[in-house]
Amino acid sequence: MRLFGSTRPANPASPASPGRVAAPPAGAVCLQCGMLATPDVSFCRRCGLPIGSAPRSDATLPSCPVCYETVGDDGRLPSFVAIRGRVDLVAHMAEHDQFPVGDDEYLESLRAGDLIKIERWQAPFDLVRRYLVTGAIDGGRRRTYLHSSIVTAMSQLKRWGPDADPFGDQAEWREARAAVTRLLERYQRGVSPRV
């Protein structure tokens, strides 16, 4: 007897390989919260809605943890492959294997715990990644704003661009803007366009 998991042996003819995320069957995802449902479940355990039905009008809709895009009122996002139309959140996340938002492996190599080390500066990893992907500095609702050279550089880049020469500029800010610009250019290399 096993304490955790199934006592039955795994099916060797399983179509999904361990490194790949298989696309879920159509209608097997709750469109309000994005939870993947098992085939024998007809209602979402989290929301109470029938699986595949449209989200409630007053619900807080989920966002993709990879590209931070929030699903639409129908609970779906545009597919990266135009002929697929709009797909649910789980299928959208599976498509990021073929259509990455940037070089996340390189970004992870700069990580130091919850921080990212950009040349001689450090800043919160999640905040910098969100900026590199979306250009938004706020980092989402209810998040604190850390005042550091990197965050100041990100806000200056957002406002004036990389070639700005603002009045009262400081050497520290100029160097941080250059470092973030180099990181942004390196992170965006190799991003596949939508098909």
VOGU-3710 file (C-alpha; in Angstrom, 3 decimals, decimal comma):
1> mrlfgstrpa> 0,000/0,000/0,000  1,292/3,457/-0,926  0,651/6,482/1,269  0,522/9,024/-1,545  -0,716/8,677/-5,105  -2,294/5,792/-6,879  -1,486/2,153/-6,141  -2,067/1,316/-9,816  0,967/1,389/-12,140  1,216/4,345/-14,506
11> npaspaspgr> -0,037/3,798/-18,045  3,087/3,393/-20,214  1,160/4,396/-23,349  0,352/7,845/-21,980  0,472/10,430/-24,803  1,873/13,268/-22,673  5,611/13,268/-22,111  6,933/14,545/-18,755  8,498/17,727/-20,202  5,538/18,851/-22,325
21> vaappagavc> 2,190/20,259/-21,274  -0,588/18,542/-23,167  -3,392/20,768/-24,377  -6,567/20,011/-22,426  -9,625/18,677/-24,204  -12,107/21,369/-25,223  -14,441/22,368/-22,426  -12,349/20,780/-19,646  -11,370/24,113/-18,062  -13,334/26,426/-15,802
31> lqcgmlatpd> -13,430/29,697/-17,725  -13,897/31,784/-14,568  -10,886/30,652/-12,528  -8,812/28,736/-15,099  -8,782/25,467/-13,147  -8,256/22,306/-15,191  -11,029/19,786/-14,526  -10,811/16,027/-14,529  -12,996/14,221/-17,086  -15,484/12,968/-14,478
41> vsfcrrcglp> -16,199/16,432/-12,991  -18,952/18,622/-14,402  -18,741/21,566/-11,932  -15,715/23,585/-10,846  -14,783/22,848/-7,231  -13,427/26,372/-6,816  -16,224/28,487/-8,383  -19,234/26,191/-8,487  -19,866/26,938/-12,178  -20,424/24,238/-14,783
51> igsaprsdat> -17,136/23,460/-16,552  -16,892/25,399/-19,824  -19,633/27,920/-19,003  -19,028/31,671/-19,254  -17,710/33,458/-16,144  -20,008/35,506/-13,929  -20,129/39,200/-14,795  -18,897/40,246/-11,323  -16,041/37,710/-11,059  -12,359/38,588/-10,840
61> lpscpvcyet> -10,917/36,935/-13,927  -7,557/35,107/-13,918  -4,376/36,274/-15,638  -1,699/34,248/-17,376  1,301/33,856/-15,027  3,657/33,908/-18,033  2,533/37,002/-19,994  0,255/38,609/-17,349  -2,626/38,975/-19,836  -6,078/38,763/-18,224
71> vgddgrlpsf> -8,747/36,625/-19,865  -11,655/38,378/-21,555  -15,298/38,395/-20,476  -15,746/35,038/-22,219  -12,944/33,503/-20,100  -10,640/33,080/-23,092  -7,552/34,700/-24,630  -6,568/35,067/-28,282  -4,505/32,115/-29,452  -0,986/32,655/-30,750
81> vairgrvdlv> -2,057/30,581/-33,766  -4,710/32,655/-35,534  -6,713/29,696/-36,878  -7,417/28,491/-33,311  -9,303/31,693/-32,450  -9,766/32,206/-28,707  -8,561/29,564/-26,252  -8,955/28,997/-22,517  -6,224/29,945/-20,044  -4,705/26,448/-19,791
91> ahmaehdqfp> -4,357/26,120/-23,581  -2,919/29,661/-23,741  -0,289/28,756/-21,121  0,584/25,570/-23,055  1,115/27,683/-26,199  3,844/29,651/-24,406  6,127/26,615/-24,950  6,140/27,497/-28,668  5,688/31,271/-28,245  7,762/32,449/-25,259
101> vgddeylesl> 7,521/36,055/-24,081  11,305/36,300/-23,713  14,405/34,429/-22,616  13,310/33,306/-19,144  16,289/30,929/-18,775  18,664/33,897/-19,080  16,573/35,885/-16,618  16,636/32,999/-14,117  20,439/32,937/-14,393  20,454/36,498/-12,987
111> ragdlikier> 18,185/35,575/-10,083  19,384/35,754/-6,472  16,503/34,455/-4,350  13,595/36,904/-4,681  15,881/39,478/-6,288  17,482/39,855/-9,689  21,055/41,094/-9,991  21,442/43,432/-12,969  25,133/44,292/-13,211  25,814/46,024/-9,853
121> wqapfdlvrr> 22,184/46,637/-8,852  19,475/44,448/-7,374  15,697/44,699/-7,609  12,690/42,413/-6,966  12,669/39,628/-9,575  8,878/39,603/-10,121  8,731/43,371/-10,599  11,557/43,392/-13,166  10,125/40,409/-15,085  6,699/42,054/-15,246
131> ylvtgaidgg> 8,339/45,226/-16,571  10,301/43,311/-19,224  7,165/41,496/-20,416  4,525/44,233/-20,194  6,312/47,534/-19,723  4,227/48,084/-16,559  6,117/49,049/-13,426  3,378/48,860/-10,801  3,601/45,062/-10,573  -0,129/44,543/-10,177
141> rrrtylhssi> -2,645/45,435/-7,527  -1,746/45,540/-3,832  1,987/45,333/-4,469  4,490/47,643/-2,905  6,720/49,820/-5,009  10,404/49,503/-4,180  12,433/52,675/-4,726  15,822/51,606/-6,024  18,030/52,632/-8,926  16,600/49,831/-11,083
151> vtamsqlkrw> 12,956/50,757/-10,380  13,772/54,444/-10,975  15,473/53,475/-14,246  12,436/51,439/-15,317  10,092/54,364/-14,641  12,383/56,765/-16,537  12,588/54,370/-19,497  8,806/54,045/-19,519  8,353/57,808/-19,443  11,178/59,101/-21,675
161> gpdadpfgdq> 12,694/56,116/-23,508  16,313/54,886/-23,567  17,873/57,940/-25,257  16,453/60,610/-22,941  18,546/63,283/-21,282  16,311/64,535/-18,456  17,100/67,725/-16,570  18,843/66,944/-13,275  19,902/63,467/-14,448  22,297/61,603/-12,189
171> aewrearaav> 25,111/59,288/-13,272  23,639/56,439/-11,180  20,274/56,735/-12,958  21,934/56,955/-16,388  23,980/53,792/-15,732  20,932/51,944/-14,368  18,875/52,948/-17,449  21,651/51,581/-19,681  21,764/48,326/-17,687  17,975/47,837/-17,883
181> trlleryqrg> 18,026/48,655/-21,617  20,731/46,022/-22,208  18,742/43,500/-20,150  15,545/44,285/-22,076  17,282/43,859/-25,437  18,857/40,570/-24,329  15,584/39,267/-22,855  13,578/40,028/-25,998  15,984/38,222/-28,345  14,491/35,135/-29,973
191> vsprv> 10,835/35,902/-29,264  8,644/34,188/-31,860  6,014/36,350/-33,603  2,371/35,265/-33,594  1,442/33,010/-36,511
//
